[in-house]
Amino acid sequence: MLTLGPSVAGCFRMAPLYAGIVAISACIFAAILEGLCAGTSVKEYFATLRFPKFSFPLKVWYAIGGFYYLVFGFVIYRLLVLDTAVSSKSQRLYSSRE
C-alpha cells in the first residue's frame, strides 16, 4: 500500500522506500522503452558505422548511459521525497525578489 506521510500545512511527501521503488521502476521502464525504440541488431548496426578518431569506445558510452540512468533515478527519488511545503516556500521567496 502506498502511504504518504503528512507534512507541514497539509502538504504530503512520499515515504523514502516507496519513492525508491518508483524511481527504480521509472528507470527500468525508460530503459525498456529505449530498447524497444532502438529495435533489434543495434550492435551490428553500430559495427557498420565509421566513428571519428576522437570518439569514445562503445563500452564508455554504456557507462555514460548507466550514469545517466543513475542521475535520472536520483532526481526522481529526490523530487518524490521533497517536502512540498519547502518547495512552495522557496517559490514564494524567489517570486518576492522580482
N, C-alpha and C positions, 0 to 999 in steps of 0.2 A: 504494500500500500504506500502510495506517495504521500508523504506528510510534509507540510510546510510549517516552518517554525515561526511563531509570531515575533514581530519585531516592534520597533518604536512606532507609535502613532498608527497602528493598524496595518503597517506595511508587512510584507512577507518575504522570506527568503527560503531557498530550497536547502534541505539538510545536506551536509557535505557528502555523505555516502551516495545519495540519490543524484546529486549533481555530478559526481564522478562517473556514475553509471550512464547518465545521459550524455556526458562529454565523450566517453569512450564509445558509446553507441553511435554518436554522431560522426566520429572519426571513422569507425568501421563502415558505416553507411556511405560516407563520402568516398572512401577507398573502393568499395564495391561499385558504386556508381561510376567512378573514374575508370575502373577496369572494364565495365560494360560499355562505356562510351568509346574506349580505346579500341575495342574489338579484339580479334584473335591475331596471332602471329606478330605481335608488336616487336619482339626481339629480332625476328627475321627481317622485318621492315627496317629497323634501325641499322642492321648489319649492311644493308644495301646503300645507306646514305654515306656521303663523304663529309666528314666533320673537319672543321678548321683545326690547325695545329694547336691552337691555344684552348681548345675545348676540353672540358673535364671528361674523364672516362665515365662509362655508364654507371659503374659502381658508386662513384661520387654523387651522381645525380640521384641514385637510390637513397643515399644518405641525406641529401638535401631534401628529398621528398619526405623521408621519415622525420626529419627535423620540422618540416612544415606541419605535418600532422600532430607532432608533439606540441607545437605552439598553438595550433588550431584548437586542440583539446584543452590546453591550459586556459586559453582565453574564454572558451565556452564555460568551463568549470568556474572560473572567477566571476563571470557575469551571472551565473546561476546562484552563487552563494553571496553575491553582493547584496548588502542591505539597501533596499530601495530608498529608505529614509536618508541615508548618506548620499545616495545619488541625487535625490531631489534637492537636498541641502546644497550640494556643490553646484547644481544648476542654478539655484537661486543666487548663490554668491557670484557666480560668473555673470549672470544676467544683470545683477545690480551694478556691475562695473561699467556697463555700457552707457 
